[in-house]
């Protein structure tokens, strides 16, 4: 099997409380050099896993909403809501960082008819 270590994806936030995480060490797999410090995670790596997966599918289909709906089994309103959330999270000028929808917010959206049970199930199943 060799001595390859399993690499984990950088989580978008603390898996316990959801707050911002701080990367404190990086290591080169080629030469073994290590650098310790405080590194800021930026861009897509700061997004929750469900949004990262969504972006990959969205880009693969070149923004074709119908194809994204079909592959992920989610509705047009849910796709728009996810795009809005992603844009807010990535916006460097945003004053507050939008967090992914909580379970309660998802249930409330279902109750108000803004989200289907199928869409909510997709979001919750793709979370890590």
Secondary structure, DSSP 8 states (H G I E B T S, - for coil): -TT--------SS-TTT-----EEEEE-TTT--EEEEEE---GGGGS-HHHHHHHHHHHHTTT-HHHHHHHHT--HHHHHHHHHHHHHHH-TT-SS------HHHHHHHHHTTSS-HHHHHHHHHT--
